[in-house]
Amino acid sequence: MADSTKNSIQEILRNTMENLSSADFKKFKHYLKDIGQIAWAKLENADRDDTVDLIVEMYTKEHSGQTVYKILKKMNLNQNAQNLERELKGENSGMETFNTEERHHAHLLCSLHKRKLELFCQEDQQLVCLECRDLHLGHKFSPISKAATDAKEDLRVKLQEKLQASEKAKDQCYETAAYIKTQTKDTEKQIKEEFEKLHQFLRDEEAARIAAVREEEEQKIQMMKKKIEKMNREISSLSDTIRAIEDEMRADDITFLQSYKSTLERIQRGFQEL
């Protein structure tokens, strides 16, 4: 049973290696070397099958699949990691039986090493067990209780900052709305004042023009009055002249003709004065 399981896991891992490009496979071996369990002298020239054999030999059937899964995740080959996880779960479904208590506490164990989760990786933001530290080289770790406290405090601070920023933005909206109202009132007042000045100018212009027209009217009327008075005087004078000439015309013919020339001159002078 153990040999068939080992062979099945090797087959799954070989399929996983075959799905890696040449560049990814080379990078995978470097990640595997960094864990420190397999010497680089063995890995450097190993092909895909040899690499799988080295992994299963070093990490045993229980941990070899989990080791490959972790490396794929670190390489950001998430689809490859998910495919491997699916195959491993199918392979292990008939092999492991958990009692009720183990199933209840399964989420407290490392999925890779089946050990208690005791640390929190600050770089990857994930829970790890003590053995996982080898897969997180150069990373900083915190005890779970401290990490949870720090995370809660950080979340509270971020939420409070978000709330304060929202309140500040709302206050700025109120201030902007108030400014818009004030600006509108000022603009309306300015427009009314400008149009009132324009209206006053037009009223003044209207009054000035009407006054000028009336003054011109008065001057012309006075001129006509003077002219009428003068004509009345001339008409009166002419009437007197006409009556005198009519008296002269009733004289005898010799007398009339003797004064005819002077009478014509007097009449002519009268027409010239009109």
TIKOLLO-816179 format. One line per field, with one value per residue: residue number from 1; residue in three letters; chain; x, y, z of N, C-alpha, C in turn. Coordinates in pm, whole numbers. Atoms other than C-alpha are relative to their C-alpha. Example, Ala and Ser with C-alpha at 12.3 -4.5 7.8 and 13.67 -1.06 7.14 Angstrom:
% TIKOLLO-816179
seq: 1 | 2
type: ALA | SER
mol: A | A
n_east: 89 | -82
n_north: -119 | -119
n_up: 0 | -6
ca_east: 1230 | 1367
ca_north: -450 | -106
ca_up: 780 | 714
c_east: 90 | -77
c_north: 120 | 109
c_up: 0 | 73
//
This chain:
% TIKOLLO-816179
seq: 1 | 2 | 3 | 4 | 5 | 6 | 7 | 8 | 9 | 10 | 11 | 12 | 13 | 14 | 15 | 16 | 17 | 18 | 19 | 20 | 21 | 22 | 23 | 24 | 25 | 26 | 27 | 28 | 29 | 30 | 31 | 32 | 33 | 34 | 35 | 36 | 37 | 38 | 39 | 40 | 41 | 42 | 43 | 44 | 45 | 46 | 47 | 48 | 49 | 50 | 51 | 52 | 53 | 54 | 55 | 56 | 57 | 58 | 59 | 60 | 61 | 62 | 63 | 64 | 65 | 66 | 67 | 68 | 69 | 70 | 71 | 72 | 73 | 74 | 75 | 76 | 77 | 78 | 79 | 80 | 81 | 82 | 83 | 84 | 85 | 86 | 87 | 88 | 89 | 90 | 91 | 92 | 93 | 94 | 95 | 96 | 97 | 98 | 99 | 100 | 101 | 102 | 103 | 104 | 105 | 106 | 107 | 108 | 109 | 110 | 111 | 112 | 113 | 114 | 115 | 116 | 117 | 118 | 119 | 120 | 121 | 122 | 123 | 124 | 125 | 126 | 127 | 128 | 129 | 130 | 131 | 132 | 133 | 134 | 135 | 136 | 137 | 138 | 139 | 140 | 141 | 142 | 143 | 144 | 145 | 146 | 147 | 148 | 149 | 150 | 151 | 152 | 153 | 154 | 155 | 156 | 157 | 158 | 159 | 160 | 161 | 162 | 163 | 164 | 165 | 166 | 167 | 168 | 169 | 170 | 171 | 172 | 173 | 174 | 175 | 176 | 177 | 178 | 179 | 180 | 181 | 182 | 183 | 184 | 185 | 186 | 187 | 188 | 189 | 190 | 191 | 192 | 193 | 194 | 195 | 196 | 197 | 198 | 199 | 200 | 201 | 202 | 203 | 204 | 205 | 206 | 207 | 208 | 209 | 210 | 211 | 212 | 213 | 214 | 215 | 216 | 217 | 218 | 219 | 220 | 221 | 222 | 223 | 224 | 225 | 226 | 227 | 228 | 229 | 230 | 231 | 232 | 233 | 234 | 235 | 236 | 237 | 238 | 239 | 240 | 241 | 242 | 243 | 244 | 245 | 246 | 247 | 248 | 249 | 250 | 251 | 252 | 253 | 254 | 255 | 256 | 257 | 258 | 259 | 260 | 261 | 262 | 263 | 264 | 265 | 266 | 267 | 268 | 269 | 270 | 271 | 272 | 273 | 274
type: MET | ALA | ASP | SER | THR | LYS | ASN | SER | ILE | GLN | GLU | ILE | LEU | ARG | ASN | THR | MET | GLU | ASN | LEU | SER | SER | ALA | ASP | PHE | LYS | LYS | PHE | LYS | HIS | TYR | LEU | LYS | ASP | ILE | GLY | GLN | ILE | ALA | TRP | ALA | LYS | LEU | GLU | ASN | ALA | ASP | ARG | ASP | ASP | THR | VAL | ASP | LEU | ILE | VAL | GLU | MET | TYR | THR | LYS | GLU | HIS | SER | GLY | GLN | THR | VAL | TYR | LYS | ILE | LEU | LYS | LYS | MET | ASN | LEU | ASN | GLN | ASN | ALA | GLN | ASN | LEU | GLU | ARG | GLU | LEU | LYS | GLY | GLU | ASN | SER | GLY | MET | GLU | THR | PHE | ASN | THR | GLU | GLU | ARG | HIS | HIS | ALA | HIS | LEU | LEU | CYS | SER | LEU | HIS | LYS | ARG | LYS | LEU | GLU | LEU | PHE | CYS | GLN | GLU | ASP | GLN | GLN | LEU | VAL | CYS | LEU | GLU | CYS | ARG | ASP | LEU | HIS | LEU | GLY | HIS | LYS | PHE | SER | PRO | ILE | SER | LYS | ALA | ALA | THR | ASP | ALA | LYS | GLU | ASP | LEU | ARG | VAL | LYS | LEU | GLN | GLU | LYS | LEU | GLN | ALA | SER | GLU | LYS | ALA | LYS | ASP | GLN | CYS | TYR | GLU | THR | ALA | ALA | TYR | ILE | LYS | THR | GLN | THR | LYS | ASP | THR | GLU | LYS | GLN | ILE | LYS | GLU | GLU | PHE | GLU | LYS | LEU | HIS | GLN | PHE | LEU | ARG | ASP | GLU | GLU | ALA | ALA | ARG | ILE | ALA | ALA | VAL | ARG | GLU | GLU | GLU | GLU | GLN | LYS | ILE | GLN | MET | MET | LYS | LYS | LYS | ILE | GLU | LYS | MET | ASN | ARG | GLU | ILE | SER | SER | LEU | SER | ASP | THR | ILE | ARG | ALA | ILE | GLU | ASP | GLU | MET | ARG | ALA | ASP | ASP | ILE | THR | PHE | LEU | GLN | SER | TYR | LYS | SER | THR | LEU | GLU | ARG | ILE | GLN | ARG | GLY | PHE | GLN | GLU | LEU
mol: A | A | A | A | A | A | A | A | A | A | A | A | A | A | A | A | A | A | A | A | A | A | A | A | A | A | A | A | A | A | A | A | A | A | A | A | A | A | A | A | A | A | A | A | A | A | A | A | A | A | A | A | A | A | A | A | A | A | A | A | A | A | A | A | A | A | A | A | A | A | A | A | A | A | A | A | A | A | A | A | A | A | A | A | A | A | A | A | A | A | A | A | A | A | A | A | A | A | A | A | A | A | A | A | A | A | A | A | A | A | A | A | A | A | A | A | A | A | A | A | A | A | A | A | A | A | A | A | A | A | A | A | A | A | A | A | A | A | A | A | A | A | A | A | A | A | A | A | A | A | A | A | A | A | A | A | A | A | A | A | A | A | A | A | A | A | A | A | A | A | A | A | A | A | A | A | A | A | A | A | A | A | A | A | A | A | A | A | A | A | A | A | A | A | A | A | A | A | A | A | A | A | A | A | A | A | A | A | A | A | A | A | A | A | A | A | A | A | A | A | A | A | A | A | A | A | A | A | A | A | A | A | A | A | A | A | A | A | A | A | A | A | A | A | A | A | A | A | A | A | A | A | A | A | A | A | A | A | A | A | A | A | A | A | A | A | A | A | A | A | A | A | A | A
n_east: 83 | -89 | -71 | 93 | 27 | -120 | -4 | 107 | -43 | -105 | 62 | 64 | -106 | -59 | 92 | -15 | -127 | 14 | 80 | -81 | -88 | -142 | -44 | 63 | -60 | -131 | 24 | 52 | -113 | -69 | 83 | -16 | -135 | -1 | 54 | -121 | 2 | -61 | -122 | 6 | -76 | 94 | 110 | -42 | 15 | 111 | 114 | 126 | 23 | -98 | 37 | 113 | -54 | -73 | 98 | 72 | -97 | -39 | 111 | 94 | 125 | 92 | -36 | -56 | 100 | 18 | -120 | 11 | 111 | -49 | -94 | 80 | 66 | -102 | -34 | 122 | 62 | 119 | 81 | -71 | 16 | 137 | 12 | -69 | 79 | 115 | -44 | -43 | 120 | 62 | -85 | 2 | 137 | 28 | -112 | -4 | 129 | -8 | 111 | 78 | -81 | -101 | 65 | 38 | -119 | -86 | -39 | -107 | -124 | -64 | 42 | -118 | -74 | 93 | -41 | 78 | -36 | -48 | -61 | 64 | -101 | 38 | -14 | 102 | 128 | 67 | -38 | -94 | -51 | -143 | -76 | 21 | -97 | -101 | 56 | 17 | -134 | -18 | 125 | 18 | 113 | 52 | 93 | 136 | 74 | -48 | 39 | 144 | 18 | -49 | 88 | 126 | -28 | -22 | 132 | 75 | -59 | 36 | 144 | 18 | -53 | 97 | 117 | -38 | -12 | 136 | 59 | -65 | 51 | 137 | -8 | -43 | 117 | 87 | -65 | 9 | 139 | 23 | -74 | 73 | 117 | -49 | -48 | 118 | 63 | -87 | 10 | 132 | -3 | -83 | 77 | 107 | -60 | -45 | 118 | 60 | -79 | 37 | 136 | -8 | -60 | 103 | 100 | -62 | -13 | 136 | 41 | -79 | 43 | 134 | -18 | -58 | 107 | 95 | -66 | 1 | 140 | 30 | -71 | 67 | 131 | -25 | -39 | 121 | 81 | -58 | 24 | 144 | 22 | -53 | 89 | 124 | -28 | -14 | 135 | 75 | -55 | 44 | 144 | 8 | -45 | 107 | 111 | -44 | -4 | 139 | 49 | -63 | 60 | 131 | -21 | 18 | -104 | -125 | -65 | -42 | -116 | -115 | -59 | -4 | -138 | -39 | 84 | -61 | -124 | 38 | 49 | -116 | -72 | 79 | -19 | -136 | -9 | 68
n_north: -120 | -115 | -18 | -48 | -141 | -75 | -7 | -90 | -137 | -31 | -24 | -133 | -100 | -2 | -77 | -141 | -47 | -6 | -119 | -120 | -36 | 22 | -107 | 21 | 118 | -41 | -84 | 90 | 70 | -96 | -12 | 125 | -6 | -98 | 62 | 50 | 143 | 76 | -68 | -55 | 90 | 100 | -66 | -84 | 67 | 95 | -29 | -10 | 125 | 8 | -98 | 58 | 108 | -62 | -62 | 105 | 66 | -87 | -50 | 111 | -15 | -88 | -141 | -37 | -77 | -129 | -80 | -50 | -96 | -125 | -64 | -55 | -122 | -104 | -40 | -62 | 90 | 35 | 101 | 127 | 40 | 47 | 131 | 97 | 18 | 81 | 138 | 56 | 28 | 121 | 114 | 25 | 8 | 132 | 45 | -57 | -6 | -89 | 12 | -124 | -106 | -40 | -81 | -128 | -82 | 10 | -132 | -52 | 69 | -35 | 94 | 63 | 85 | 55 | -41 | -113 | -134 | -77 | -126 | -75 | -59 | -139 | -30 | 70 | -18 | 129 | 80 | 107 | 76 | -22 | 55 | -84 | -109 | 30 | -40 | -146 | -48 | -145 | -67 | -28 | 74 | -46 | 95 | -19 | -93 | -137 | -35 | -28 | -129 | -106 | -8 | -64 | -141 | -62 | -10 | -108 | -128 | -26 | -32 | -133 | -97 | -5 | -73 | -141 | -54 | -15 | -115 | -121 | -22 | -48 | -140 | -80 | -13 | -102 | -130 | -36 | -36 | -132 | -98 | -17 | -85 | -137 | -52 | -27 | -122 | -113 | -21 | -58 | -138 | -77 | -16 | -97 | -134 | -44 | -32 | -120 | -112 | -14 | -57 | -140 | -72 | -13 | -96 | -133 | -33 | -28 | -131 | -104 | -16 | -61 | -141 | -70 | -14 | -100 | -130 | -37 | -34 | -131 | -102 | -15 | -64 | -142 | -59 | -14 | -104 | -129 | -20 | -29 | -137 | -89 | 3 | -71 | -144 | -33 | 9 | -118 | -115 | 14 | -34 | -147 | -48 | 30 | -94 | -133 | 3 | 1 | -139 | -72 | 45 | -64 | -138 | -15 | 73 | -77 | 10 | 141 | 29 | -78 | 70 | 144 | 50 | 7 | 105 | 128 | 17 | 29 | 136 | 89 | 5 | 84 | 143 | 39 | 17 | 124
n_up: 0 | -10 | 125 | 102 | -32 | 36 | 145 | 44 | -27 | 95 | 130 | -7 | 1 | 135 | 85 | -38 | 57 | 145 | 32 | -18 | 111 | -33 | -89 | -131 | -62 | -51 | -117 | -103 | -64 | -87 | -122 | -74 | -59 | -110 | -123 | -67 | -31 | 110 | 44 | 136 | 87 | 50 | 72 | 111 | 130 | -8 | 87 | -74 | -73 | -107 | -102 | -74 | -85 | -111 | -91 | -72 | -87 | -111 | -81 | -19 | 73 | -71 | 11 | 129 | 75 | -66 | 27 | 137 | 0 | -59 | 93 | 111 | -50 | -12 | 136 | 56 | 97 | -79 | 69 | -17 | -140 | -19 | 66 | -85 | -123 | 35 | 21 | -129 | -80 | 55 | -35 | -145 | -52 | -56 | -80 | -135 | -69 | -117 | -95 | -11 | -60 | 95 | 103 | -60 | -19 | 118 | 47 | -87 | 36 | 126 | 104 | 59 | -94 | -99 | -133 | -52 | 49 | -116 | 41 | 109 | 89 | 27 | 143 | 77 | -68 | -16 | -117 | 32 | -114 | -21 | 112 | 118 | 3 | 103 | 130 | -2 | -33 | -6 | -39 | -142 | -58 | -128 | -62 | 50 | -85 | 27 | 137 | 0 | -68 | 90 | 117 | -44 | -24 | 131 | 65 | -68 | 40 | 139 | 5 | -59 | 99 | 109 | -50 | -11 | 136 | 53 | -69 | 53 | 135 | -12 | -43 | 115 | 89 | -59 | 17 | 142 | 28 | -59 | 81 | 126 | -29 | -23 | 128 | 83 | -50 | 34 | 145 | 25 | -47 | 95 | 124 | -25 | -12 | 132 | 80 | -57 | 53 | 141 | 5 | -41 | 112 | 105 | -46 | 9 | 142 | 48 | -52 | 64 | 138 | -2 | -37 | 115 | 100 | -48 | 9 | 141 | 33 | -59 | 78 | 129 | -24 | -27 | 127 | 81 | -61 | 39 | 142 | 15 | -47 | 102 | 116 | -36 | 11 | 143 | 60 | -45 | 75 | 138 | 5 | -4 | 131 | 96 | -19 | 49 | 147 | 47 | -9 | 109 | 124 | 17 | 45 | 145 | 74 | 7 | -133 | -19 | 82 | -50 | -119 | 30 | -10 | -143 | -63 | 37 | -79 | -139 | -3 | 21 | -128 | -95 | 34 | -35 | -146 | -43
ca_east: 0 | 281 | 468 | 157 | 85 | 442 | 422 | 91 | 233 | 540 | 316 | 123 | 447 | 588 | 276 | 322 | 687 | 591 | 348 | 629 | 814 | 1193 | 1247 | 996 | 1147 | 1493 | 1358 | 1172 | 1500 | 1656 | 1364 | 1400 | 1771 | 1700 | 1502 | 1833 | 1732 | 1862 | 2217 | 2257 | 2506 | 2219 | 1967 | 2177 | 2174 | 1864 | 1586 | 1217 | 1191 | 1514 | 1393 | 1065 | 1258 | 1483 | 1181 | 993 | 1309 | 1389 | 1041 | 858 | 518 | 343 | 532 | 661 | 338 | 299 | 658 | 605 | 274 | 443 | 717 | 464 | 278 | 600 | 665 | 313 | 221 | -120 | -297 | -29 | -55 | -434 | -412 | -159 | -375 | -677 | -483 | -332 | -672 | -809 | -512 | -541 | -922 | -924 | -607 | -670 | -953 | -1007 | -1210 | -1461 | -1215 | -945 | -1192 | -1305 | -946 | -818 | -816 | -568 | -306 | -61 | -193 | 163 | 321 | 10 | 159 | 3 | -3 | 206 | 347 | 228 | 446 | 441 | 559 | 314 | 40 | -36 | -27 | 258 | 394 | 749 | 863 | 722 | 990 | 1228 | 990 | 983 | 1352 | 1436 | 1079 | 973 | 740 | 521 | 341 | -22 | -159 | 61 | -10 | -385 | -362 | -153 | -385 | -696 | -535 | -420 | -772 | -924 | -680 | -749 | -1127 | -1099 | -883 | -1136 | -1420 | -1233 | -1152 | -1519 | -1630 | -1375 | -1492 | -1852 | -1760 | -1580 | -1894 | -2101 | -1845 | -1843 | -2224 | -2230 | -1965 | -2165 | -2475 | -2277 | -2111 | -2450 | -2598 | -2298 | -2322 | -2697 | -2639 | -2364 | -2586 | -2875 | -2647 | -2501 | -2845 | -2973 | -2685 | -2775 | -3143 | -3053 | -2830 | -3113 | -3360 | -3119 | -3056 | -3429 | -3494 | -3208 | -3328 | -3688 | -3571 | -3364 | -3662 | -3890 | -3634 | -3601 | -3980 | -4002 | -3737 | -3914 | -4252 | -4109 | -3951 | -4286 | -4462 | -4221 | -4262 | -4641 | -4632 | -4412 | -4642 | -4942 | -4773 | -4687 | -5039 | -5179 | -4943 | -5034 | -5402 | -5346 | -5159 | -5439 | -5700 | -5491 | -5439 | -5809 | -5877 | -5631 | -5794 | -6125 | -5965 | -6002 | -5791 | -5533 | -5467 | -5451 | -5206 | -4988 | -4939 | -4941 | -4562 | -4507 | -4795 | -4630 | -4299 | -4471 | -4649 | -4322 | -4149 | -4430 | -4393 | -4018 | -4073 | -4294
ca_north: 0 | 238 | 170 | 222 | 548 | 660 | 576 | 761 | 1074 | 1055 | 1036 | 1344 | 1534 | 1427 | 1564 | 1886 | 1913 | 1843 | 2135 | 2377 | 2565 | 2520 | 2858 | 2783 | 2437 | 2589 | 2848 | 2572 | 2388 | 2705 | 2748 | 2382 | 2435 | 2738 | 2518 | 2350 | 1984 | 1874 | 1955 | 2168 | 1920 | 1672 | 1926 | 2121 | 1865 | 1671 | 1637 | 1649 | 1279 | 1292 | 1604 | 1431 | 1127 | 1353 | 1534 | 1214 | 1058 | 1366 | 1473 | 1137 | 1081 | 1280 | 1606 | 1594 | 1713 | 1989 | 2104 | 2132 | 2312 | 2575 | 2638 | 2683 | 2938 | 3129 | 3134 | 3278 | 2978 | 2970 | 2768 | 2496 | 2496 | 2460 | 2172 | 1995 | 2054 | 1902 | 1592 | 1549 | 1573 | 1311 | 1084 | 1124 | 1106 | 733 | 719 | 943 | 916 | 1194 | 1153 | 1422 | 1617 | 1615 | 1746 | 2018 | 2138 | 2080 | 2453 | 2501 | 2281 | 2360 | 2207 | 2129 | 1983 | 1898 | 2082 | 2347 | 2697 | 2909 | 3199 | 3467 | 3560 | 3939 | 3942 | 3680 | 3767 | 3403 | 3161 | 2911 | 2637 | 2617 | 2401 | 2650 | 2899 | 2718 | 2807 | 3174 | 3253 | 3609 | 3681 | 3826 | 3629 | 3720 | 3504 | 3455 | 3644 | 3948 | 3934 | 3922 | 4214 | 4418 | 4332 | 4431 | 4755 | 4827 | 4757 | 4984 | 5262 | 5225 | 5225 | 5530 | 5709 | 5616 | 5747 | 6070 | 6114 | 6059 | 6310 | 6561 | 6510 | 6559 | 6881 | 7003 | 6932 | 7139 | 7420 | 7409 | 7417 | 7716 | 7893 | 7831 | 7986 | 8288 | 8328 | 8307 | 8574 | 8801 | 8751 | 8823 | 9139 | 9254 | 9189 | 9382 | 9674 | 9685 | 9676 | 9940 | 10165 | 10095 | 10168 | 10491 | 10593 | 10527 | 10720 | 11013 | 10997 | 10985 | 11285 | 11482 | 11415 | 11500 | 11821 | 11910 | 11848 | 12059 | 12339 | 12333 | 12338 | 12639 | 12826 | 12762 | 12861 | 13187 | 13252 | 13191 | 13418 | 13702 | 13647 | 13649 | 13971 | 14131 | 14017 | 14149 | 14487 | 14480 | 14372 | 14654 | 14899 | 14760 | 14795 | 15159 | 15208 | 15041 | 15267 | 15578 | 15471 | 15400 | 15754 | 15888 | 15680 | 15858 | 16193 | 16336 | 16182 | 16461 | 16456 | 16076 | 16060 | 16335 | 16118 | 15783 | 15750 | 15821 | 15589 | 15301 | 15362 | 15357 | 15032 | 14878 | 14968 | 14808 | 14476 | 14478 | 14505 | 14195
ca_up: 0 | 93 | -233 | -446 | -263 | -312 | -681 | -715 | -552 | -772 | -1079 | -965 | -904 | -1241 | -1411 | -1217 | -1326 | -1689 | -1679 | -1589 | -1860 | -1880 | -1714 | -1435 | -1377 | -1341 | -1100 | -909 | -847 | -706 | -464 | -367 | -308 | -83 | 157 | 230 | 250 | -92 | -201 | -513 | -649 | -684 | -813 | -1062 | -1345 | -1235 | -1492 | -1398 | -1302 | -1101 | -920 | -824 | -694 | -483 | -336 | -245 | -102 | 113 | 228 | 228 | 74 | 349 | 290 | -67 | -227 | 30 | -28 | -404 | -345 | -125 | -377 | -658 | -445 | -375 | -750 | -803 | -1016 | -852 | -1122 | -1107 | -727 | -740 | -988 | -764 | -455 | -632 | -734 | -389 | -224 | -462 | -388 | -11 | 10 | 76 | 283 | 586 | 833 | 1084 | 1400 | 1502 | 1716 | 1445 | 1185 | 1426 | 1479 | 1124 | 1049 | 1336 | 1167 | 890 | 567 | 459 | 775 | 980 | 1273 | 1493 | 1347 | 1585 | 1378 | 1140 | 839 | 808 | 445 | 311 | 562 | 641 | 934 | 942 | 1164 | 1294 | 1001 | 749 | 844 | 606 | 321 | 419 | 418 | 525 | 636 | 971 | 1200 | 1495 | 1754 | 1654 | 1955 | 1890 | 1516 | 1582 | 1828 | 1585 | 1295 | 1491 | 1601 | 1246 | 1119 | 1385 | 1296 | 923 | 980 | 1205 | 947 | 680 | 898 | 970 | 601 | 514 | 779 | 652 | 295 | 406 | 589 | 280 | 77 | 323 | 308 | -72 | -82 | 157 | -50 | -368 | -205 | -85 | -423 | -595 | -369 | -424 | -800 | -798 | -593 | -831 | -1135 | -979 | -890 | -1242 | -1403 | -1159 | -1264 | -1627 | -1562 | -1380 | -1669 | -1914 | -1698 | -1675 | -2049 | -2117 | -1891 | -2048 | -2401 | -2317 | -2148 | -2456 | -2686 | -2469 | -2450 | -2826 | -2853 | -2622 | -2817 | -3147 | -3002 | -2869 | -3207 | -3379 | -3130 | -3203 | -3574 | -3542 | -3339 | -3603 | -3882 | -3690 | -3671 | -4041 | -4136 | -3927 | -4097 | -4437 | -4359 | -4271 | -4598 | -4794 | -4638 | -4715 | -5077 | -5113 | -4993 | -5251 | -5523 | -5457 | -5546 | -5898 | -6171 | -6196 | -5824 | -5823 | -6106 | -5958 | -5644 | -5823 | -5842 | -5473 | -5387 | -5579 | -5402 | -5066 | -5151 | -5273 | -4949 | -4759 | -4952 | -4895 | -4519 | -4516
c_east: 86 | 70 | -92 | -33 | 117 | 7 | -105 | 39 | 110 | -58 | -65 | 107 | 69 | -89 | 14 | 127 | -10 | -76 | 77 | 83 | 145 | 49 | -58 | 59 | 137 | -14 | -50 | 115 | 78 | -78 | 17 | 136 | 3 | -58 | 112 | 3 | 69 | 119 | -13 | 76 | -90 | -105 | 44 | -25 | -115 | -109 | -127 | -27 | 96 | -36 | -115 | 50 | 74 | -97 | -68 | 95 | 31 | -119 | -106 | -132 | -95 | 26 | 49 | -98 | -20 | 118 | -7 | -108 | 47 | 94 | -75 | -70 | 100 | 42 | -118 | -59 | -126 | -84 | 65 | -18 | -139 | -22 | 65 | -81 | -120 | 39 | 41 | -119 | -71 | 78 | -14 | -140 | -30 | 105 | -6 | -140 | 17 | -118 | -66 | 83 | 106 | -59 | -35 | 120 | 90 | 47 | 110 | 135 | 52 | -38 | 118 | 65 | -88 | 43 | -79 | 52 | 37 | 53 | -80 | 109 | -46 | 8 | -114 | -140 | -78 | 55 | 92 | 33 | 150 | 83 | -11 | 103 | 107 | -49 | -19 | 132 | 6 | -125 | -4 | -127 | -40 | -84 | -143 | -76 | 41 | -42 | -148 | -28 | 42 | -93 | -131 | 20 | 20 | -132 | -82 | 51 | -41 | -148 | -26 | 49 | -98 | -123 | 31 | 11 | -137 | -69 | 58 | -50 | -142 | -2 | 42 | -113 | -96 | 59 | -9 | -141 | -32 | 70 | -72 | -121 | 43 | 45 | -116 | -69 | 81 | -11 | -135 | -3 | 78 | -76 | -110 | 55 | 42 | -119 | -73 | 75 | -37 | -138 | 2 | 61 | -103 | -108 | 53 | 11 | -136 | -45 | 75 | -47 | -138 | 10 | 55 | -106 | -98 | 60 | 3 | -140 | -33 | 68 | -69 | -136 | 17 | 39 | -123 | -90 | 50 | -27 | -145 | -31 | 47 | -91 | -132 | 20 | 8 | -136 | -83 | 45 | -46 | -148 | -18 | 37 | -110 | -115 | 38 | 0 | -142 | -60 | 55 | -64 | -141 | 12 | -19 | 122 | 132 | 74 | 53 | 127 | 123 | 68 | 21 | 140 | 41 | -81 | 58 | 127 | -32 | -51 | 116 | 81 | -73 | 14 | 139 | 17 | -66 | 93
c_north: 124 | 24 | 53 | 146 | 86 | 18 | 97 | 145 | 41 | 32 | 139 | 109 | 7 | 80 | 150 | 58 | 16 | 125 | 131 | 26 | -23 | 105 | -18 | -121 | 33 | 83 | -85 | -69 | 94 | 22 | -124 | -5 | 92 | -57 | -67 | -148 | -84 | 79 | 44 | -89 | -106 | 64 | 63 | -63 | -99 | 40 | -3 | -127 | -13 | 95 | -52 | -109 | 58 | 58 | -107 | -71 | 85 | 32 | -105 | 31 | 96 | 147 | 43 | 85 | 139 | 93 | 60 | 106 | 137 | 75 | 62 | 129 | 114 | 51 | 70 | -81 | -58 | -108 | -138 | -53 | -54 | -137 | -109 | -29 | -89 | -148 | -66 | -33 | -125 | -124 | -35 | -24 | -135 | -48 | 47 | 8 | 84 | -30 | 136 | 114 | 49 | 86 | 138 | 94 | 2 | 137 | 62 | -61 | 50 | -104 | -74 | -101 | -65 | 29 | 124 | 132 | 87 | 138 | 65 | 68 | 141 | 34 | -61 | 12 | -131 | -72 | -114 | -77 | 21 | -52 | 87 | 111 | -22 | 41 | 150 | 65 | 153 | 76 | 23 | -69 | 63 | -111 | 33 | 103 | 144 | 45 | 36 | 135 | 115 | 19 | 69 | 150 | 75 | 20 | 112 | 137 | 37 | 39 | 139 | 109 | 16 | 81 | 150 | 66 | 23 | 121 | 130 | 32 | 54 | 147 | 90 | 20 | 106 | 139 | 46 | 44 | 139 | 108 | 27 | 90 | 145 | 64 | 36 | 128 | 124 | 33 | 64 | 147 | 88 | 24 | 104 | 142 | 53 | 38 | 123 | 124 | 26 | 64 | 148 | 85 | 23 | 99 | 143 | 45 | 36 | 139 | 113 | 24 | 66 | 149 | 80 | 24 | 109 | 141 | 50 | 42 | 141 | 111 | 25 | 69 | 150 | 73 | 25 | 112 | 139 | 30 | 36 | 142 | 102 | 7 | 72 | 152 | 41 | -3 | 123 | 124 | -3 | 38 | 151 | 58 | -21 | 98 | 139 | 5 | 1 | 141 | 83 | -36 | 62 | 147 | 7 | -60 | 74 | -13 | -140 | -30 | 76 | -73 | -151 | -60 | -17 | -109 | -139 | -28 | -37 | -143 | -100 | -12 | -89 | -149 | -50 | -26 | -129 | -119
c_up: 0 | -131 | -108 | 23 | -43 | -151 | -52 | 21 | -96 | -138 | -5 | -9 | -136 | -95 | 28 | -60 | -151 | -44 | 20 | -126 | 43 | 98 | 140 | 72 | 58 | 126 | 118 | 74 | 92 | 130 | 87 | 69 | 122 | 129 | 79 | 30 | -107 | -53 | -146 | -99 | -60 | -90 | -131 | -135 | -2 | -99 | 84 | 82 | 117 | 114 | 85 | 94 | 121 | 103 | 84 | 97 | 124 | 91 | 30 | -70 | 70 | -31 | -138 | -82 | 59 | -26 | -140 | -9 | 52 | -94 | -117 | 41 | 10 | -137 | -71 | -114 | 63 | -67 | 13 | 142 | 26 | -63 | 85 | 126 | -27 | -13 | 131 | 88 | -49 | 37 | 146 | 54 | 63 | 96 | 143 | 56 | 125 | 92 | 15 | 53 | -98 | -110 | 54 | 8 | -123 | -46 | 85 | -36 | -134 | -105 | -61 | 95 | 106 | 142 | 40 | -58 | 120 | -36 | -113 | -82 | -40 | -148 | -82 | 61 | 11 | 123 | -43 | 128 | 11 | -117 | -124 | -10 | -107 | -139 | -11 | 39 | -3 | 41 | 151 | 49 | 133 | 61 | -42 | 83 | -26 | -140 | -7 | 65 | -91 | -120 | 35 | 21 | -133 | -73 | 62 | -43 | -143 | -13 | 56 | -95 | -116 | 42 | 8 | -138 | -62 | 63 | -53 | -140 | 3 | 43 | -114 | -100 | 52 | -21 | -145 | -36 | 55 | -81 | -131 | 22 | 18 | -130 | -92 | 43 | -36 | -149 | -36 | 41 | -98 | -131 | 17 | 8 | -137 | -88 | 54 | -47 | -147 | -14 | 37 | -111 | -111 | 41 | -10 | -146 | -59 | 44 | -70 | -143 | -8 | 33 | -118 | -108 | 41 | -5 | -144 | -45 | 48 | -80 | -135 | 15 | 23 | -129 | -89 | 55 | -41 | -148 | -26 | 43 | -104 | -121 | 29 | -14 | -147 | -72 | 36 | -76 | -145 | -16 | 1 | -136 | -105 | 14 | -53 | -152 | -56 | 6 | -117 | -135 | -23 | -43 | -152 | -69 | -2 | 132 | 23 | -78 | 46 | 118 | -24 | 21 | 146 | 71 | -30 | 82 | 144 | 13 | -12 | 129 | 103 | -29 | 39 | 149 | 47 | -4
//
